Each structure stands twice: as structure tokens, then as C-alpha cells.
Amino acid sequence: MEELGLVRYEGEDLSEGIISSSEAIIAIRGFDGSLKWWVNRYDPSLADLDLPVPVRVNRGSWEIELPQTVGHWLLTAGGIGASAYLAKAAQKLAERDFDGVGIKDVFEKAFKGMKTAIRLGVHLGGLSVALVKRMAWKDENRYVEIENADGSTIIVNTDHYRAFLEMPSGRLSDLVSIFTENRRLVVLSPDPEEEAAIVEFPQRSIFVIEDDDDDDTVLFPELEHGDHVKLDGFVTRGNEVANSIGFRYLDHILTCYPASGSIVKYKSLLFAPCEIEGQISREDEKGKPVSRKPKIIFSNLTQLKIFDAGPELNLD
């Protein structure tokens, strides 16, 4: 295997390696967005890269590649350029790809973290830490053994597990969403000793967050208009134009607006587990408090520490 990582869609309906353009856009967007989340954990200066993702078509499969020469690839393909600072930082990392920790290392760690999250989701049957029945630390806490409800276990890198706990539930949704009953997703890294992450069609619902905007059901009726609340969840997106954030609470995305000021000051909390404090609004477009989906006018947004390490961790 010549790539740092490979995402492959395979199945009967891909016998000629053909995938629709709309599906391709969703898959590439999912790969790009998911990988960037993990890249940001290791080097935030690379988080805004515009990735020119290579795609390969083979008979029976459709693949997205992360090349070994990722540093040279990004610099020559025009991926760098969001700012002079970013270009300078990335240039230094690309130069170190030949004799030290550089872009290649960051992306390799990021890809392995993404693959581990997929393996954990399949292993647990969901993305909630509540599904972990037992944990055991291994090799001076650098690895952790995770037991699921069936009593089976897998061993993963501790930092990858930490990232899994912090990962917004919908982070892998696009990557997995283009499934049909005749397809599966295989995620591979070059180390032959590392197990592939495989998602079959019945496991699609573990990762895919369905849009509930067309549902007429009143969402969270216990959250009444005017209530003061403190809720735990994840910040999933930010919209500077609308001055709003998306807040994932119990598998639904709520739109939230700051009571004052701009959301820009909360940029560092994007994709982070947070407690939000504010007032519930159910005003509809006509100003009446009858909206089926609550909004939050928030006064405080603070990051949560949801990972209890137990013993002191050695993450080197």
C-alpha cells in the first residue's frame, strides 16, 4: 500500500467503479471534513487547508487516497494559501517531512485517529461513552482496552480514544451516508498489523445523523419558551453571517445565538464538548412562541472535560 491512508467504497453496485457525482461530492466532503477535525488536534495551523483530494476508480470500488507525499502534494497542488502565516507554517512542516515531524506525520496521526473512531463506533454499536462496559489500561496507559456489551474487546491508542470521546456525533456522517444495501466502507492504513475499519450497511445508522427538519413532532417539549437552561453537548458548526452556532444535544442540532456580541470569540470551541447556558426561544418566523424546534439565546458557553483518564496518562 503506497498511501498514508485509503477510504474505499466497494460493493455490487460499484462493479464498474461508477459513483454518482452527488455521492462523490458528499463522500469527498465527508473525508475532508472528518480528516481536518483530527488534523486540528495535532496542528491547528493546518486546520484551514483546502485539500485537493485524489480519487481513484477501480473495477468494483471507488477510493479516496491520502498520499505518502502529502507535504509536497499540498504545496504543489495549491492546498496552501489561506494566509501567509499558514503557508509559512506549512512550508516548514513540509520541509521537515524529510528529517523530522512534518505534515506527513500530522496527517498520518489524523487518519489513524479517524479510522480508530470508525472501529470504535462499529465495536460499540454507537458513539456514546455509555456503551463502554469496561476499560483497562495497557502499556503504561498508552493504549486502552475497550469492552462492549457483548463482552468482546479491542485495544486502541489512548489519544485516539480521547478524540473519539470528544468527537461530535455527526462528524463521520457524510463519509458513511452514501451507503446502499450493496456497499460497504473500508478504511485502511499502510501498517499491515493495523486492522482495517469496516462499516457494513446495517451499521450506517451508527454514524449518520438524519435531518429532522421535515418532522412535525415537537422537539424537546420539556424545554419551554422562556426557560433558563444549562445543557451539555457539542458545538458542531458556526455561522458568522447568521451569528449562530449549531449545538448537538441528545442527537439533535439546535441553533443557538449569543445574547450579545459575536460568535467569533467562541471559534476555539468548534467541535468541542461544551455546556451552554441561556434562555429557550420557540419564536417562529411570525414571532409567536410555537416553533417545534427550540433555539437557545445563550449567555455562557464553556468547554467540558468529558474524559476521565483515571491514572495519569503517558501520551508520548
C-alpha positions as CSV (number, residue, x, y, z in Angstrom):
1,M,0.0,0.0,0.0
2,E,1.6,3.3,-1.1
3,E,-0.8,5.7,0.6
4,L,-0.9,7.1,4.1
5,G,-4.5,6.1,4.2
6,L,-7.2,4.8,1.9
7,V,-11.0,5.1,2.1
8,R,-12.7,2.6,-0.2
9,Y,-16.4,2.1,-1.1
10,E,-16.9,-1.3,-2.5
11,G,-19.9,-3.5,-3.5
12,E,-22.0,-5.0,-6.2
13,D,-23.4,-1.6,-7.5
14,L,-19.8,-0.4,-7.9
15,S,-18.8,-3.2,-10.3
16,E,-17.7,-0.7,-12.9
17,G,-16.3,1.7,-10.3
18,I,-19.0,4.2,-11.1
19,I,-20.5,6.5,-8.5
20,S,-22.8,9.5,-9.0
21,S,-21.4,13.0,-8.9
22,S,-23.7,14.0,-6.0
23,E,-22.5,10.9,-4.0
24,A,-18.9,11.7,-4.9
25,I,-19.3,15.3,-3.6
26,I,-20.7,14.1,-0.3
27,A,-18.0,11.4,0.2
28,I,-15.2,13.8,-0.5
29,R,-16.7,16.5,1.7
30,G,-17.0,13.8,4.4
31,F,-13.4,12.7,4.1
32,D,-12.2,16.3,4.0
33,G,-14.2,17.5,7.0
34,S,-13.5,14.4,9.1
35,L,-9.8,14.3,8.5
36,K,-9.5,18.1,9.2
37,W,-11.1,17.6,12.6
38,W,-8.3,15.2,13.6
39,V,-5.6,17.3,11.9
40,N,-6.7,20.2,14.1
41,R,-5.9,18.2,17.2
42,Y,-2.3,17.8,16.2
43,D,-1.6,21.1,14.5
44,P,-4.3,23.8,14.4
45,S,-2.2,25.8,11.8
46,L,-3.1,23.2,9.2
47,A,-6.8,23.1,10.0
48,D,-7.9,25.5,7.3
49,L,-6.2,23.7,4.4
50,D,-8.2,23.3,1.2
51,L,-7.4,19.6,0.5
52,P,-7.3,18.7,-3.2
53,V,-8.3,15.1,-2.5
54,P,-7.1,12.4,-5.0
55,V,-9.7,9.9,-6.1
56,R,-9.1,6.6,-7.8
57,V,-11.6,4.4,-9.6
58,N,-11.1,0.6,-9.8
59,R,-13.4,-2.1,-11.0
60,G,-15.6,-2.9,-8.1
61,S,-14.6,0.0,-5.9
62,W,-14.3,3.8,-5.6
63,E,-11.4,5.1,-3.5
64,I,-10.2,8.3,-1.8
65,E,-6.5,8.5,-1.1
66,L,-4.2,10.2,1.4
67,P,-0.8,10.1,-0.4
68,Q,2.5,9.4,1.3
69,T,3.9,12.6,-0.2
70,V,1.2,14.7,1.4
71,G,3.5,17.7,2.2
72,H,4.8,18.1,-1.4
73,W,1.3,17.3,-2.7
74,L,-0.3,20.1,-0.7
75,L,2.3,22.7,-1.5
76,T,2.3,22.0,-5.2
77,A,-1.5,21.3,-5.6
78,G,-2.5,24.7,-4.2
79,G,-3.8,23.5,-0.9
80,I,-1.8,26.0,1.0
81,G,-2.6,29.7,0.7
82,A,-5.4,30.5,3.2
83,S,-3.0,33.0,4.7
84,A,0.7,34.0,4.6
85,Y,1.1,32.6,8.1
86,L,-0.5,29.3,7.2
87,A,1.7,29.0,4.1
88,K,4.9,29.7,6.1
89,A,3.9,27.2,8.8
90,A,3.0,24.5,6.3
91,Q,6.2,25.1,4.3
92,K,8.3,24.4,7.4
93,L,6.3,21.3,8.2
94,A,6.7,20.1,4.6
95,E,10.5,20.6,4.8
96,R,10.6,18.5,7.9
97,D,8.8,15.7,6.2
98,F,12.3,14.6,5.1
99,D,14.0,14.7,8.5
100,G,11.6,15.1,11.4
101,V,7.9,15.6,12.3
102,G,6.2,17.3,9.5
103,I,2.9,17.4,7.5
104,K,3.1,13.7,6.7
105,D,3.3,12.8,10.4
106,V,0.4,15.1,11.3
107,F,-1.8,13.6,8.6
108,E,-0.8,10.1,9.4
109,K,-1.8,10.5,13.0
110,A,-5.1,12.2,12.0
111,F,-6.0,9.5,9.6
112,K,-5.3,6.7,12.1
113,G,-7.4,8.7,14.7
114,M,-10.3,8.8,12.2
115,K,-10.0,5.1,11.4
116,T,-10.0,4.3,15.1
117,A,-13.2,6.3,15.7
118,I,-14.9,4.3,13.0
119,R,-13.7,1.0,14.5
120,L,-14.9,2.1,18.0
121,G,-18.3,3.1,16.6
122,V,-18.7,-0.3,15.0
123,H,-17.4,-2.2,18.1
124,L,-19.7,-0.3,20.5
125,G,-22.7,-0.1,18.2
126,G,-22.8,3.6,18.7
127,L,-20.8,6.8,19.5
128,S,-21.7,7.2,23.2
129,V,-19.3,6.5,26.0
130,A,-22.2,5.0,27.9
131,L,-21.8,1.9,25.6
132,V,-18.3,1.2,27.1
133,K,-18.8,-1.6,29.6
134,R,-15.2,-1.9,30.8
135,M,-11.9,-0.2,30.2
136,A,-8.4,-1.5,31.0
137,W,-5.2,0.5,30.6
138,K,-2.3,-1.1,28.7
139,D,1.4,-0.4,28.2
140,E,1.8,2.4,30.7
141,N,-1.6,3.9,29.7
142,R,-0.6,4.4,26.1
143,Y,-3.3,2.0,25.0
144,V,-6.8,1.2,26.3
145,E,-8.8,-2.0,26.0
146,I,-12.5,-1.3,25.4
147,E,-15.1,-3.9,26.1
148,N,-18.6,-3.7,24.5
149,A,-22.0,-5.1,25.6
150,D,-21.2,-8.5,24.0
151,G,-18.1,-8.9,26.1
152,S,-15.7,-8.5,23.1
153,T,-12.8,-6.2,23.3
154,I,-10.5,-4.1,21.1
155,I,-7.3,-2.2,22.1
156,V,-6.8,1.3,20.7
157,N,-4.3,4.2,21.2
158,T,-5.3,6.2,24.3
159,D,-5.2,9.6,22.5
160,H,-7.4,8.2,19.7
161,Y,-9.9,7.1,22.3
162,R,-9.8,10.6,23.9
163,A,-10.5,12.1,20.5
164,F,-13.4,9.6,20.0
165,L,-15.0,10.8,23.2
166,E,-14.6,14.5,22.1
167,M,-15.8,13.9,18.5
168,P,-19.2,15.4,17.6
169,S,-21.6,12.6,16.8
170,G,-22.2,13.8,13.2
171,R,-18.5,14.2,12.3
172,L,-18.4,11.0,10.2
173,S,-22.0,11.3,8.8
174,D,-21.1,12.4,5.3
175,L,-18.4,9.8,4.9
176,V,-20.8,7.0,5.7
177,S,-24.0,8.4,4.3
178,I,-23.7,7.3,0.6
179,F,-24.3,3.6,1.5
180,T,-26.7,1.3,-0.2
181,E,-27.5,-2.3,0.8
182,N,-24.9,-3.5,-1.7
183,R,-22.0,-1.4,-0.4
184,R,-19.6,-1.3,2.4
185,L,-16.9,1.2,3.6
186,V,-13.3,0.0,4.2
187,V,-10.7,2.3,5.8
188,L,-7.1,1.2,5.5
189,S,-3.7,2.4,6.7
190,P,-0.4,1.1,5.5
191,D,0.7,-0.8,8.6
192,P,-0.2,-4.4,7.9
193,E,-0.6,-5.1,11.7
194,E,-3.4,-2.5,12.0
195,E,-6.9,-3.8,11.5
196,A,-9.0,-2.1,8.8
197,A,-12.1,-0.3,9.8
198,I,-15.1,-1.8,8.0
199,V,-18.7,-0.4,8.0
200,E,-21.5,-2.6,6.6
201,F,-24.8,-1.2,5.6
202,P,-26.7,-2.2,8.8
203,Q,-24.1,-0.2,10.8
204,R,-24.7,3.0,8.7
205,S,-27.1,4.4,11.4
206,I,-24.3,4.5,13.9
207,F,-22.6,7.3,12.1
208,V,-25.3,9.1,10.0
209,I,-27.3,11.9,11.5
210,E,-30.6,12.1,9.7
211,D,-32.2,15.5,9.1
212,D,-35.3,16.0,11.2
213,D,-36.3,19.4,9.7
214,D,-39.3,17.8,7.9
215,D,-40.6,16.1,11.1
216,D,-43.7,17.8,12.6
217,T,-43.0,16.4,16.1
218,V,-42.4,19.0,18.8
219,L,-38.7,18.6,19.7
220,F,-37.9,18.6,23.4
221,P,-41.3,19.7,24.6
222,E,-39.9,19.9,28.2
223,L,-37.8,22.9,27.0
224,E,-40.5,25.6,27.1
225,H,-40.3,29.1,25.7
226,G,-38.5,31.4,28.2
227,D,-37.0,28.6,30.3
228,H,-33.4,29.1,31.6
229,V,-31.3,26.1,30.9
230,K,-27.9,24.6,31.2
231,L,-27.3,21.8,28.6
232,D,-24.3,19.6,27.8
233,G,-23.5,18.8,24.2
234,F,-21.1,19.6,21.3
235,V,-20.6,22.7,19.2
236,T,-20.9,21.4,15.6
237,R,-20.7,24.5,13.5
238,G,-20.5,28.3,13.4
239,N,-22.1,30.7,11.1
240,E,-20.7,34.2,11.3
241,V,-23.2,35.7,8.8
242,A,-26.2,34.5,10.9
243,N,-24.1,34.9,14.1
244,S,-25.2,31.5,15.3
245,I,-23.7,28.1,16.3
246,G,-25.0,24.6,15.9
247,F,-25.2,22.7,19.3
248,R,-25.6,19.0,19.3
249,Y,-27.9,18.0,22.2
250,L,-29.2,14.4,22.5
251,D,-28.7,13.6,18.8
252,H,-30.3,16.8,17.5
253,I,-28.7,20.0,16.3
254,L,-30.1,23.2,18.0
255,T,-29.5,26.6,16.5
256,C,-28.1,28.9,19.2
257,Y,-27.5,32.7,19.2
258,P,-25.3,34.7,21.7
259,A,-27.3,37.1,23.9
260,S,-24.7,39.7,23.0
261,G,-21.6,40.0,20.9
262,S,-20.2,37.9,18.0
263,I,-19.8,34.1,17.8
264,V,-16.2,34.7,16.6
265,K,-15.0,34.7,20.3
266,Y,-16.2,31.1,20.5
267,K,-14.3,29.9,17.5
268,S,-11.9,27.8,19.6
269,L,-14.9,25.8,20.9
270,L,-15.8,24.5,17.4
271,F,-16.3,20.7,17.7
272,A,-15.7,20.8,21.4
273,P,-17.9,19.3,24.2
274,C,-19.5,22.2,26.0
275,E,-22.0,23.4,28.5
276,I,-24.4,26.0,27.1
277,E,-26.4,28.3,29.4
278,G,-29.1,30.5,28.2
279,Q,-32.8,31.0,27.5
280,I,-35.1,28.8,25.4
281,S,-36.8,30.5,22.5
282,R,-39.6,28.9,20.5
283,E,-40.4,32.0,18.4
284,D,-41.4,31.2,14.8
285,E,-41.0,33.4,11.8
286,K,-44.0,35.4,12.9
287,G,-42.7,36.0,16.4
288,K,-45.1,33.6,18.0
289,P,-43.7,31.1,20.6
290,V,-44.9,28.0,18.8
291,S,-41.8,26.7,16.9
292,R,-41.5,22.9,17.1
293,K,-37.7,23.2,17.4
294,P,-36.2,25.2,20.3
295,K,-33.4,27.7,19.9
296,I,-31.1,28.9,22.7
297,I,-30.2,32.5,23.3
298,F,-27.0,31.8,25.3
299,S,-25.1,33.9,27.8
300,N,-22.3,31.3,28.5
301,L,-20.6,28.6,26.5
302,T,-17.8,26.7,28.3
303,Q,-15.8,23.6,27.4
304,L,-16.4,20.4,29.3
305,K,-13.8,17.8,30.3
306,I,-15.6,14.6,29.5
307,F,-12.6,12.3,29.5
308,D,-11.8,10.9,32.9
309,A,-8.3,9.5,32.5
310,G,-8.2,7.6,35.8
311,P,-4.4,7.1,36.2
312,E,-2.0,9.7,34.9
313,L,-1.6,9.2,31.2
314,N,1.6,8.9,29.2
315,L,0.7,10.1,25.7
316,D,4.2,10.3,24.2
